[in-house]
């Protein structure tokens, strides 16, 4: 399936959904059916030496959803982060990744307390989702090959909260960061 076909199918499915849960379910089903055979153009497969690469695939004109391809070189990954209070469905189209989800346990002054829930290794065809308030996770490529994922967000993700380690176990300092793209259509 080429990206244009995937976007057309996604748009049709999301148009029929009336709530967040239904949108996530419809997107999960589509990515489960297509992420293992999705053909991405060359610009969406470019790795970045500065860190994982974010390539804008499509932004709905009314910001109903946004699709981003991410390319993860060996050793590249994110800090623990949220998705700015929007849903996300992620599908692996190439390679493998390790994804750790975190539970927000509490807050101590200006620090957030997070507890690692679980780490899963995902490969081609794997699909996962995040629905606020359960949206804190970290993605990392500990493998020797590049990995590529497609992310569908409930809006364009222009910023997020990155959680930085402190010298105290499981306590993190929150930092708002602006997000950009390596390439855009």
C-alpha positions in Angstrom: 0.0 0.0 0.0 1.4 3.4 -0.9 1.1 6.3 1.5 -1.5 8.1 -0.6 -3.8 5.1 -0.3 -3.2 4.8 3.4 -4.1 8.5 3.9 -7.2 8.2 1.8 -8.4 5.1 3.9 -7.4 6.8 7.1 -9.4 10.0 6.3 -12.5 7.9 5.4 -12.3 5.9 8.6 -11.7 8.9 10.9 -14.5 10.9 9.3 -16.9 8.2 10.5 -15.7 8.4 14.1 -17.3 10.6 16.7 -15.0 10.2 19.7 -11.3 9.7 20.7 -11.8 6.0 21.5 -13.3 5.3 18.1 -10.6 7.2 16.2 -7.9 5.3 18.0 -9.5 2.0 17.3 -10.1 2.7 13.6 -6.5 4.0 13.3 -5.1 0.9 15.1 -7.0 -1.4 12.8 -5.8 0.4 9.7 -2.1 0.4 10.8 -2.3 -3.3 11.8 -3.5 -4.1 8.3 -1.1 -1.9 6.4 2.1 -1.0 8.4 3.9 -4.2 7.4 3.4 -3.5 3.7 3.4 0.4 3.6 5.6 1.8 0.8 7.2 5.0 1.9 8.9 7.5 -0.5 12.6 8.1 0.0 12.2 11.4 1.8 10.3 9.6 4.6 13.1 7.2 5.1 15.9 9.7 5.7 17.8 9.3 8.9 19.3 12.3 10.8 22.7 12.3 12.4 21.4 14.8 15.0 18.8 12.4 16.4 15.7 10.6 15.3 14.1 12.2 12.2 10.5 13.5 12.1 9.1 13.8 8.6 5.6 15.3 8.1 3.6 13.0 5.9 0.2 14.7 6.1 -1.6 17.4 8.2 -5.4 17.5 7.9 -6.4 21.0 6.8 -8.7 21.4 9.8 -6.1 19.8 12.2 -8.3 16.8 12.8 -5.2 14.6 12.7 -1.6 14.5 11.5 0.6 11.7 10.2 4.4 11.8 10.9 7.0 9.2 9.8 9.9 8.9 12.2 13.3 7.3 11.4 15.4 5.9 14.2 19.1 5.2 13.7 20.8 2.8 15.9 21.2 4.3 19.4 18.7 7.1 18.7 15.6 7.7 20.8 13.4 10.2 22.7 13.4 11.4 26.3 10.4 10.4 28.3 7.6 12.6 26.9 3.9 13.2 26.5 1.8 14.0 23.5 0.4 17.3 24.5 -2.9 15.8 25.6 -3.8 14.2 22.3 -4.2 10.6 21.2 -1.6 8.8 19.2 -1.3 5.5 17.3 2.1 4.3 16.3 2.9 1.6 13.7 6.3 0.1 13.0 7.0 -0.2 9.2 10.7 -1.2 9.3 13.2 -2.4 11.9 12.7 -2.8 15.6 12.4 -0.5 18.7 12.1 -0.7 22.4 9.2 1.3 23.9 8.9 2.0 27.7 5.6 3.3 29.1 5.5 5.2 32.3 2.8 5.9 34.9 2.5 9.4 36.4 2.5 8.6 40.1 2.5 12.1 41.6 4.2 15.5 41.8 6.7 16.7 44.4 7.0 20.5 44.2 8.1 21.1 40.6 9.1 17.5 39.9 7.0 14.7 38.4 7.2 11.2 39.8 7.0 8.5 37.1 7.1 4.8 37.5 8.2 2.6 34.5 5.3 0.3 33.7 6.8 -2.0 31.0 9.2 -2.1 28.1 8.2 -3.9 24.9 10.2 -4.6 21.8 8.3 -4.0 18.7 8.9 -4.9 15.0 7.3 -4.5 11.6 3.6 -4.7 11.9 3.5 -3.8 15.6 0.9 -1.1 16.5 0.4 0.7 19.8 -1.6 3.6 21.1 -1.6 6.3 23.7 -4.7 8.0 25.0 -4.4 10.8 27.6 -3.9 10.8 30.5 -1.8 7.6 29.8 0.6 9.2 27.3 4.1 9.1 28.9 6.6 7.0 27.1 10.1 6.7 25.7 11.1 5.2 22.3 14.6 3.9 21.7 16.4 2.0 19.0 18.9 -0.3 20.8 19.3 -2.4 17.6 21.9 -2.3 14.8 19.4 -1.4 12.0 17.4 1.7 11.4 13.7 1.6 12.3 10.8 3.5 10.8 7.5 4.2 12.4 4.3 6.0 11.3 2.6 8.1 14.0 -1.0 9.3 13.7 -1.9 12.1 16.2 -5.2 13.6 17.0 -3.8 17.0 16.1 -0.6 18.3 14.8 2.0 17.8 17.6 3.8 21.1 17.6 5.0 20.8 21.2 5.3 18.3 24.0 6.6 18.0 27.5 9.9 16.3 27.8 10.8 14.8 31.2 14.4 15.1 32.2 16.1 12.9 34.8 17.2 14.4 38.1 19.6 13.1 40.7 16.6 11.6 42.6 15.2 8.2 41.4 12.0 8.3 39.4 11.7 12.1 39.7 11.8 14.2 36.5 11.9 17.8 35.6 9.3 18.8 33.0 10.4 21.0 30.1 8.1 22.2 27.3 9.8 21.8 23.9 8.8 22.9 20.4 8.8 20.1 17.7 9.7 20.5 14.1 10.2 18.4 11.0 13.2 17.3 9.0 11.1 17.3 5.8 7.6 18.4 4.8 5.5 17.7 1.7 
